[in-house]
């Protein structure tokens, strides 16, 4: 069974479009995260979220918004896509409380290409 | 700019040689975590160190957290082709208000 899953695996879209990436974890974890990995392989945390608290990296444009329908899901919605949004996006989860940043389990990633 | 740097950026070794990557943070970290990302894969958690000066071993891998909690190292003894990948350090700032991933060290092992 996949612990952290993401869909789609690949996403190709035009500039200006709105898109969503879905993430689900079946580990029973309290906290979920979104990361962006750019072409140079740098990993940056975008959001940390549990049912009580959303922590946003201040460098993330407000075109990006996490949406959590329940504890096991944290989707990433992106408005008005730009060329610079092209990257691999990873979802992760952790048994730790939001803001404590312990061991994280990553999903397989979604490669987003904006044309 | 990048808060947590790793050196070297790339390392090519012959199978059986040792390998070390160094992680240096501009800020004190609460803990240090190490992850491995295989080519085309996702980061996989290896270990977490919390205490100043802590050393932990996992088979051929030795992890160390510096006394000032601003640096760390990962040493692999007698590398194998299965060690190929990018190794990242990561950790929260001392007050947990930020979380950083290091710049990564890409290891290639020639058989």
Interface residues (C-beta under 8 A of the other chain):
Chain A: X35 X41 X42 X43 X44 X45 X48 X57 X90 X92 X99 X100 X101 X102 X103 X104 X105 X106 X107 X108 X109
Chain B: X2 X30 X31 X33 X37 X41 X42 X43 X44 X45 X48 X86 X88 X90 X91 X92 X96 X97 X98 X99 X100 X101 X103 X104 X106
